Amino acid sequence: MRLPDNEIRDITKLLEEGKPLPDKYRFMLFGDDREIELVWNGKSRDVTNVILPFQTIEHVDEPRAEANLTAQAELFDPTTGRQLKGWTNKLIWGDNKFVLSSLKSGPLRDEIEANGGIKLIYIDPPFDVGADFSMDVEIGEETLEKAPSVLEEIAYRDTWGKGTDSFLAMIYERLLIMKDLLAEDGSIYVHCDWRVTGLIRQVLDEVFNQSNLINEIIWYFSQGGKGSSYFGKKHNTIWLYSKSTKPIFNEKEVRLPFTPHKQDSKGKNFGGRMGTDEDGREYVEKWGTGKKKLYRYYLDEGKLPEDVWTDIQSIQSAATERVNYPTQKPEALLERVIKASSNAGDLVVDFFCGSGTTAAVAEKLGRKWITSDLGKFAIHTARKRLINVQRELKAEGKDFRAFEILNLGRYERDFFVSGLADLDDSQRNKAEQAKEQAFNQLILSAYKAEPITGFRTFRGKKQNRVVAIGPANLPVSRLFAEEVVAECIEKGVTKVDLLAFEFEMGLFPSIQDEASSKGVDLVLKHIPKEVFDKRAVDRGEARFHDVAYIEVRPHFNGNSVCIELTNYSVFYTQGITSFAEEGLKNGGSQIVVENGQVIKISKDKDGLLNPREILTKNWHDWVDYWSIDFDFTNRKEIVRIKDEKSGEFSEKWTGDFIFENEWQSFRTRQDRSLELKSIFKELPPGRRRIAIKVVDIFGNDTMKVIPVTIGGKA
Ligand SMILES: C[S@@+](CC[C@H](N)C(=O)[O-])C[C@H]1O[C@@H](n2cnc3c(N)ncnc32)[C@H](O)[C@@H]1O
């Protein structure tokens, strides 16, 4: 379109003056013939192209009984009954933005395509504007609210920080990549509620095309609270879109029992004429529109559900499938979705895993799966749930697949230094550097360290130790920690504290052992959230706490070994006890966490503080789960690396080992007990390294590796 000269002049003038253009130009200036489009502040079709390697942290596989090995014997190790080959399901910890971009263009893409591609995506994003990552967790006899971690808060801010605009930007970018990942005959189900359904519909129309909208499913549930000043909000909407015109749809798999039509006392039928055919099959006959054709429906064939689903209840407090995850969806809902839009052996994916409902149902229905979440607590909840699914399937004599837990690991150096992976060098401007400096300054002053300059990774000094600080919005990766140790060796520094909000899974204690073997005393400390609270910093209440530690004792019986968990210490502090005490109402009480103790504080009705009551009676109250790999060094972590020039992939050992989950004990909602001694496991004679992993009630993991000699002493 050629604009008149006066319009061109006006536009130029406005641009020169740095003023916004009037709305009418939006449609005149751009070569796009869309008549309707949802636009929000900052909308862009750019998607992140960061590829981060997936790092395998843990491999979980219940040993199979011999009888089950015969069917696909080549897939399994005959001595251990564990899966050796074929697809392994994936539970990934990380922001799905980077999970998606890394799946799209990284080495896993080939494996996905070799397994038929992704046939079904179900997502249930956090659509509640007020929702956060707080969770109720049980400790001993008490329930404690786990506050969100700093990284979770940052993610929450990215999603809801600027209200609907940021939610739309978040979901739009992810949907664009999901479409790319979907197989041609694949479908996507997007679960949302009244707050965002209208907007999500527009975004989905744009990404998947209106012509690929298959259904607007209304899931109605009557349970739960209802307001008295408005009509009860008792449904969610699930948008179903296909990638192209021929999606998988197994209508026969999801049929419901056909309710027989009623006859009155005079034999008159309602809703159709009932009858029985010559084979004794019951049917109902109905005339089509205009009474031109008579349709016969057999009752035993059931009925395809319509788009309003009223037969699936939301999770009730007593439901056996409930795992205490606040946004958990019912398995029956996922069962219908997965049966309808995928076949056995297909790959089903959920990028907002939560408690792992999609993966659990996919496993039960014989599908392959990938699922991801950025909350460690979600990953841990899903891990326990999926182990239980393996155990159940094993007990029923059914097949199941191994799964692995992955980190989005080893961030590139540029990525972690400023955490600005999305920006290129030219954009990484002075303002951002200033922000990083301010962040470091804040942490150093709370840690009571002096700033130092001129180093790659050191930011401060405290007495005779240098101080390095992890990135503001990512967990500290092994690469980061290795870089810190390398700089210590270069500069002849022997004592360093590495401060971070979060550490990659499985990082310690191996990283400290590695540093110590090079003569560097590396101490890892968690940065408390209170560094952002000036009052807390001024009063010296922002406590940097140590990472947890484990004590174990091996017991031997001939060539068999059993591990006893003898101690586990955490040093968490959540909130500032003295502030909480000041804020208590008369007669009120609150539960706080201070230096690894759960404490109940309360005031009497006259406003006097009662003595603090320590609720954590035993060290093992903190332990939610522990597991053992009896031969830690037998499974090397191999990654595929792409050669930038040739585009070829090659395999390389990262220097790490994958924790093979061979035995585990954990608490569930129904059974809060925990075994503190493992089974005896027979091992071949010789020196072995046994790894013990503990996950605490907040979902954070710690590992310890002990050397043992089989046929001798530890
Ligand atoms: C509504 S819940 C999903 C519940 C799940 N359908 C179930 O049945 O348990 C949404 C989940 O998305 C996760 N989440 C939010 N933003 C994310 C992101 N950027 N990357 C990965 N996960 C995210 C949250 O941690 C939360 O567990």
The ligand as an SDF file (V2000), in Angstrom:
LIG
                    3D

 27 29  0  0  0  0  0  0  0  0999 V2000
   -1.4900  -25.6310   37.1510 C   0  0  0  0  0  0  0  0  0  0  0  0
    0.0010  -26.4230   37.5450 S   0  0  0  0  0  0  0  0  0  0  0  0
   -0.0950  -27.9580   36.6640 C   0  0  0  0  0  0  0  0  0  0  0  0
   -0.8120  -29.0250   37.4350 C   0  0  0  0  0  0  0  0  0  0  0  0
   -0.8150  -30.3760   36.7320 C   0  0  0  0  0  0  0  0  0  0  0  0
   -1.6730  -30.3820   35.5850 N   0  0  0  0  0  0  0  0  0  0  0  0
   -1.2380  -31.4880   37.6810 C   0  0  0  0  0  0  0  0  0  0  0  0
   -2.1710  -32.2320   37.4090 O   0  0  0  0  0  0  0  0  0  0  0  0
   -0.6070  -31.6090   38.7600 O   0  0  0  0  0  0  0  0  0  0  0  0
    1.1400  -25.4880   36.6410 C   0  0  0  0  0  0  0  0  0  0  0  0
    2.5900  -25.8810   36.8350 C   0  0  0  0  0  0  0  0  0  0  0  0
    3.3710  -25.1330   35.9140 O   0  0  0  0  0  0  0  0  0  0  0  0
    4.6290  -24.8910   36.4900 C   0  0  0  0  0  0  0  0  0  0  0  0
    5.2320  -23.7630   35.7660 N   0  0  0  0  0  0  0  0  0  0  0  0
    4.8830  -22.4680   35.8020 C   0  0  0  0  0  0  0  0  0  0  0  0
    5.6670  -21.7360   34.9980 N   0  0  0  0  0  0  0  0  0  0  0  0
    6.5410  -22.6140   34.4270 C   0  0  0  0  0  0  0  0  0  0  0  0
    7.6250  -22.4880   33.5110 C   0  0  0  0  0  0  0  0  0  0  0  0
    7.9530  -21.3180   33.0110 N   0  0  0  0  0  0  0  0  0  0  0  0
    8.3130  -23.6040   33.1790 N   0  0  0  0  0  0  0  0  0  0  0  0
    7.9700  -24.8150   33.6870 C   0  0  0  0  0  0  0  0  0  0  0  0
    6.9600  -24.9920   34.5540 N   0  0  0  0  0  0  0  0  0  0  0  0
    6.2590  -23.9120   34.9210 C   0  0  0  0  0  0  0  0  0  0  0  0
    4.3220  -24.6090   37.9540 C   0  0  0  0  0  0  0  0  0  0  0  0
    5.4580  -24.8960   38.7670 O   0  0  0  0  0  0  0  0  0  0  0  0
    3.1680  -25.5760   38.2180 C   0  0  0  0  0  0  0  0  0  0  0  0
    3.6400  -26.7720   38.7850 O   0  0  0  0  0  0  0  0  0  0  0  0
  1  2  1  0
  2  3  1  0
  2 10  1  0
  3  4  1  0
  4  5  1  0
  5  6  1  0
  5  7  1  0
  7  8  2  0
  7  9  1  0
 10 11  1  0
 11 12  1  0
 11 26  1  0
 12 13  1  0
 13 14  1  0
 13 24  1  0
 14 15  1  0
 14 23  1  0
 15 16  2  0
 16 17  1  0
 17 18  1  0
 17 23  2  0
 18 19  1  0
 18 20  2  0
 20 21  1  0
 21 22  2  0
 22 23  1  0
 24 25  1  0
 24 26  1  0
 26 27  1  0
M  CHG  2   2   1   9  -1
M  END
$$$$
